[in-house]
Amino acid sequence: MLVSILIISAGSYQISRVPLKVRRLVARVCDIVTRRAARLAAAGIVGMLKKTGRDGSGGVESGRTRGKPRRTVVAVEGGLYIGYTMFKQYLNEAVGEILGDEVSPYVLLKVSEDGSGIGAALLAAVYSSNR
């Protein structure tokens, strides 16, 4: 990654010499931003699981306090999830941490091959079934 930072700084920004200390700082900042983005995405995923009762709680609207966890597959748009392995790792860790050991084995994050097309179809199907 440190070499990539050097290449990008030279090519895109015409900065010929970037000290190792600065490259390490840039790499650390990128890692912090990636971890934060993954944790925010995980919070959104777990929020949807909670709303639908797939987090083991029975759902916000059901009034139940606990339910038996059901296997749930969450479709994830593949660009960042596949292209940047640290994001994938951080997202999986955060979902597991938020859900806990009892429920997280039942939740599987899978890459959606046609993210926008399938996502739009799923939203339309869910919307029409809730009317």
DAGI-V222055 format. One record per pair of residues at least 6 apart in sequence whose C-alpha atoms are under 6 Angstrom apart, sorted by the first residue. I is the first residue (numbers start at 1). J is the second residue. Records with the same first field share a line. If there is no record, write none. Layout:
I=J / J
This chain:
2=23
9=15
10=16
35=90
38=87 / 90 / 91
39=94
42=91 / 94 / 95
49=55
50=59
51=59 / 60
52=59
53=59
56=66 / 67 / 68 / 69
57=65 / 66 / 67
58=64 / 66 / 67
71=106 / 107
72=107
73=107 / 108 / 109
74=109
75=110 / 111 / 112
76=110 / 111 / 112
77=111 / 112 / 115
78=111
81=88
96=104
